[in-house]
Each structure stands twice: as C-alpha cells, then as structure tokens.
Amino acid sequence: MSAASEEGTTGAAGATGRMAGGDPRLDRLVDRLPPRMGNAVTYLLKPSSRWVRIPSGALLVVGGVLSFLPVLGVWMLPLGLALLAEDVPALRASRSKVLDWVERKKPQWLDPSASKHDQS
C-alpha cells in the first residue's frame, strides 16, 4: 500500500467512520459491541494503531488458547484473529469467509437497527 493510498484510507476513516479493513460488515459487528469494548476495538482497527493492534491481537490469541485458565476465555481467540487479519493477508481471506457465513446464517447480527444491548 503506497503512502498516498494510506493517507486516503486514513482520511476516509475519519470522514465516513470506516475502519482499516474497509469491510462494512465488520463495522456493523463492532457497532453492536458494548460502548467501552466497541471504542477499544474501533481504536485498534484504525490504520495508525498498527503497532498496538499486532501485539494486542497476538496476546488475545494466546489468551484464547489458554482459555482453560479462570480469567481468560475463548472469546479472545476470534477477536485476536480478527485484529491480526488487518495486517496478515492470509487471515484477511479467512475473516472474509467468516463474515460471509455470519451474513448468511446470522443476519440479525449485522442489522443496523438492532440496539447495542439487544444481542440475542
């Protein structure tokens, strides 16, 4: 990605609220998170947060693998992989397939009219 196109992405992110990956389905899923978690994920998905996103994603993946420990959970694994997918092209293709599945099987998760706390 060239510097000019990266500046365009950053400018577009500020103007339209789109994130680094540019996938509106991911944006809609993040919008459904509780406000505190959603703000953190939104920050991590910004292109300028790359040096925070990569270690955070790696730590979340490790925490997901160690989910048998009391404080950690399985929820950490998909979130860590989603964060790493912003920077690893091989994971980006897998993330797109997962979002396709979510769009087919769980369309209510992507419904913009659903409230943030109505996560049935």
CYANA upper distance limits for C-alpha pairs under 8 A (distance plus 0.5 A):
  1 MET  CA      5 SER  CA      6.94
  1 MET  CA      6 GLU  CA      7.00
  2 SER  CA      6 GLU  CA      6.61
  3 ALA  CA      7 GLU  CA      6.64
  4 ALA  CA      8 GLY  CA      6.82
  5 SER  CA      9 THR  CA      6.69
  6 GLU  CA     10 THR  CA      6.69
  7 GLU  CA     11 GLY  CA      6.54
  8 GLY  CA     12 ALA  CA      6.48
  9 THR  CA     13 ALA  CA      6.51
  9 THR  CA     20 ALA  CA      7.83
  9 THR  CA     47 PRO  CA      8.45
 10 THR  CA     14 GLY  CA      6.90
 10 THR  CA     46 LYS  CA      8.41
 10 THR  CA     47 PRO  CA      7.26
 10 THR  CA     48 SER  CA      8.43
 11 GLY  CA     15 ALA  CA      6.77
 12 ALA  CA     16 THR  CA      6.32
 12 ALA  CA     17 GLY  CA      7.85
 12 ALA  CA     18 ARG  CA      7.31
 13 ALA  CA     17 GLY  CA      5.39
 13 ALA  CA     18 ARG  CA      5.10
 13 ALA  CA     19 MET  CA      6.16
 13 ALA  CA     20 ALA  CA      7.95
 13 ALA  CA     46 LYS  CA      8.21
 14 GLY  CA     18 ARG  CA      7.97
 18 ARG  CA     22 GLY  CA      6.44
 18 ARG  CA     23 ASP  CA      8.36
 18 ARG  CA     24 PRO  CA      7.73
 18 ARG  CA     27 ASP  CA      7.47
 19 MET  CA     23 ASP  CA      8.09
 19 MET  CA     27 ASP  CA      7.53
 19 MET  CA     42 THR  CA      7.86
 19 MET  CA     45 LEU  CA      6.37
 19 MET  CA     46 LYS  CA      6.14
 19 MET  CA     47 PRO  CA      8.00
 20 ALA  CA     45 LEU  CA      6.13
 20 ALA  CA     46 LYS  CA      5.79
 20 ALA  CA     47 PRO  CA      5.66
 20 ALA  CA     86 GLU  CA      7.37
 21 GLY  CA     45 LEU  CA      8.11
 21 GLY  CA     86 GLU  CA      6.35
 23 ASP  CA     27 ASP  CA      7.14
 24 PRO  CA     28 ARG  CA      6.73
 25 ARG  CA     29 LEU  CA      6.84
 25 ARG  CA     99 LEU  CA      7.37
 25 ARG  CA    103 GLU  CA      8.50
 25 ARG  CA    110 LEU  CA      7.07
 26 LEU  CA     30 VAL  CA      6.71
 26 LEU  CA     99 LEU  CA      7.96
 27 ASP  CA     31 ASP  CA      6.70
 28 ARG  CA     32 ARG  CA      7.10
 28 ARG  CA    110 LEU  CA      6.10
 28 ARG  CA    111 ASP  CA      8.07
 28 ARG  CA    112 PRO  CA      7.19
 29 LEU  CA     33 LEU  CA      7.48
 29 LEU  CA    109 TRP  CA      7.14
 29 LEU  CA    110 LEU  CA      6.55
 30 VAL  CA     38 GLY  CA      6.16
 30 VAL  CA     41 VAL  CA      7.63
 30 VAL  CA     42 THR  CA      7.75
 31 ASP  CA     38 GLY  CA      6.94
 31 ASP  CA    116 LYS  CA      7.44
 32 ARG  CA     38 GLY  CA      8.10
 32 ARG  CA    109 TRP  CA      8.24
 32 ARG  CA    114 ALA  CA      8.43
 32 ARG  CA    115 SER  CA      7.54
 32 ARG  CA    116 LYS  CA      4.91
 32 ARG  CA    117 HIS  CA      7.80
 32 ARG  CA    119 GLN  CA      8.19
 33 LEU  CA     37 MET  CA      6.71
 33 LEU  CA     38 GLY  CA      5.53
 33 LEU  CA    116 LYS  CA      6.57
 33 LEU  CA    117 HIS  CA      8.25
 34 PRO  CA     38 GLY  CA      6.28
 34 PRO  CA    116 LYS  CA      6.75
 34 PRO  CA    117 HIS  CA      7.32
 35 PRO  CA     39 ASN  CA      6.51
 36 ARG  CA     40 ALA  CA      6.99
 37 MET  CA     41 VAL  CA      6.73
 38 GLY  CA     42 THR  CA      6.45
 39 ASN  CA     43 TYR  CA      6.66
 40 ALA  CA     44 LEU  CA      6.76
 41 VAL  CA     45 LEU  CA      6.63
 42 THR  CA     46 LYS  CA      7.11
 43 TYR  CA     49 SER  CA      7.43
 44 LEU  CA     49 SER  CA      6.07
 44 LEU  CA     50 ARG  CA      7.91
 44 LEU  CA     52 VAL  CA      7.42
 44 LEU  CA     53 ARG  CA      5.80
 44 LEU  CA     83 LEU  CA      8.01
 45 LEU  CA     49 SER  CA      7.33
 45 LEU  CA     50 ARG  CA      8.36
 45 LEU  CA     53 ARG  CA      7.66
 45 LEU  CA     83 LEU  CA      7.47
 45 LEU  CA     86 GLU  CA      7.95
 46 LYS  CA     50 ARG  CA      7.94
 49 SER  CA     53 ARG  CA      6.39
 50 ARG  CA     54 ILE  CA      6.70
 50 ARG  CA     87 ASP  CA      8.34
 51 TRP  CA     55 PRO  CA      7.60
 52 VAL  CA     56 SER  CA      6.61
 53 ARG  CA     57 GLY  CA      6.38
 53 ARG  CA     83 LEU  CA      6.82
 53 ARG  CA     84 LEU  CA      7.70
 54 ILE  CA     58 ALA  CA      6.69
 54 ILE  CA     83 LEU  CA      7.65
 54 ILE  CA     84 LEU  CA      6.45
 54 ILE  CA     87 ASP  CA      8.19
 55 PRO  CA     59 LEU  CA      6.56
 56 SER  CA     60 LEU  CA      6.61
 56 SER  CA     80 GLY  CA      7.62
 56 SER  CA     83 LEU  CA      8.32
 57 GLY  CA     61 VAL  CA      6.69
 57 GLY  CA     79 LEU  CA      7.79
 57 GLY  CA     80 GLY  CA      4.47
 57 GLY  CA     81 LEU  CA      6.88
 57 GLY  CA     82 ALA  CA      8.18
 57 GLY  CA     83 LEU  CA      5.75
 57 GLY  CA     84 LEU  CA      5.90
 58 ALA  CA     62 VAL  CA      6.78
 58 ALA  CA     80 GLY  CA      6.74
 58 ALA  CA     81 LEU  CA      8.44
 58 ALA  CA     84 LEU  CA      7.79
 59 LEU  CA     63 GLY  CA      6.54
 59 LEU  CA     80 GLY  CA      7.80
 60 LEU  CA     64 GLY  CA      6.53
 60 LEU  CA     76 MET  CA      5.47
 60 LEU  CA     77 LEU  CA      6.43
 60 LEU  CA     79 LEU  CA      7.46
 60 LEU  CA     80 GLY  CA      5.16
 61 VAL  CA     65 VAL  CA      6.75
 61 VAL  CA     76 MET  CA      6.66
 61 VAL  CA     77 LEU  CA      5.05
 61 VAL  CA     78 PRO  CA      8.02
 61 VAL  CA     79 LEU  CA      8.27
 61 VAL  CA     80 GLY  CA      5.44
 61 VAL  CA     81 LEU  CA      7.07
 62 VAL  CA     66 LEU  CA      6.75
 62 VAL  CA     77 LEU  CA      7.98
 63 GLY  CA     67 SER  CA      6.57
 63 GLY  CA     72 LEU  CA      6.27
 63 GLY  CA     73 GLY  CA      7.46
 63 GLY  CA     74 VAL  CA      8.37
 63 GLY  CA     76 MET  CA      6.65
 63 GLY  CA     77 LEU  CA      7.56
 64 GLY  CA     72 LEU  CA      7.20
 64 GLY  CA     73 GLY  CA      6.16
 64 GLY  CA     74 VAL  CA      5.25
 64 GLY  CA     75 TRP  CA      7.12
 64 GLY  CA     76 MET  CA      5.15
 64 GLY  CA     77 LEU  CA      4.75
 65 VAL  CA     74 VAL  CA      7.78
 65 VAL  CA     77 LEU  CA      7.36
 66 LEU  CA     72 LEU  CA      7.26
 66 LEU  CA     73 GLY  CA      8.10
 67 SER  CA     71 VAL  CA      8.34
 67 SER  CA     72 LEU  CA      5.37
 67 SER  CA     73 GLY  CA      4.86
 67 SER  CA     74 VAL  CA      5.89
 68 PHE  CA     72 LEU  CA      7.65
 68 PHE  CA     73 GLY  CA      7.73
 69 LEU  CA     73 GLY  CA      8.21
 72 LEU  CA     76 MET  CA      8.00
 74 VAL  CA     78 PRO  CA      8.35
 75 TRP  CA     79 LEU  CA      7.19
 76 MET  CA     80 GLY  CA      6.46
 77 LEU  CA     81 LEU  CA      6.71
 78 PRO  CA     82 ALA  CA      6.52
 79 LEU  CA     83 LEU  CA      6.75
 80 GLY  CA     84 LEU  CA      6.69
 81 LEU  CA     85 ALA  CA      6.49
 81 LEU  CA     91 LEU  CA      7.84
 82 ALA  CA     86 GLU  CA      7.54
 82 ALA  CA     91 LEU  CA      8.36
 82 ALA  CA     92 ARG  CA      8.49
 82 ALA  CA     95 ARG  CA      7.09
 83 LEU  CA     87 ASP  CA      8.37
 84 LEU  CA     88 VAL  CA      6.61
 84 LEU  CA     91 LEU  CA      7.73
 85 ALA  CA     89 PRO  CA      7.07
 85 ALA  CA     90 ALA  CA      8.00
 85 ALA  CA     91 LEU  CA      5.14
 85 ALA  CA     92 ARG  CA      5.07
 85 ALA  CA     95 ARG  CA      7.30
 86 GLU  CA     91 LEU  CA      8.49
 86 GLU  CA     92 ARG  CA      6.98
 87 ASP  CA     92 ARG  CA      8.37
 88 VAL  CA     92 ARG  CA      6.85
 89 PRO  CA     93 ALA  CA      7.15
 90 ALA  CA     94 SER  CA      7.43
 91 LEU  CA     95 ARG  CA      6.60
 92 ARG  CA     96 SER  CA      6.71
 93 ALA  CA     97 LYS  CA      6.92
 94 SER  CA     98 VAL  CA      6.77
 95 ARG  CA     99 LEU  CA      6.65
 96 SER  CA    100 ASP  CA      6.64
 97 LYS  CA    101 TRP  CA      6.79
 98 VAL  CA    102 VAL  CA      6.73
 99 LEU  CA    103 GLU  CA      6.55
100 ASP  CA    104 ARG  CA      6.81
101 TRP  CA    105 LYS  CA      6.40
101 TRP  CA    106 LYS  CA      8.25
102 VAL  CA    106 LYS  CA      5.50
102 VAL  CA    107 PRO  CA      6.97
102 VAL  CA    109 TRP  CA      8.05
103 GLU  CA    107 PRO  CA      5.42
103 GLU  CA    109 TRP  CA      8.47
103 GLU  CA    110 LEU  CA      7.51
106 LYS  CA    110 LEU  CA      8.17
107 PRO  CA    111 ASP  CA      7.04
108 GLN  CA    114 ALA  CA      8.18
109 TRP  CA    119 GLN  CA      8.12
114 ALA  CA    118 ASP  CA      7.04
115 SER  CA    119 GLN  CA      8.40
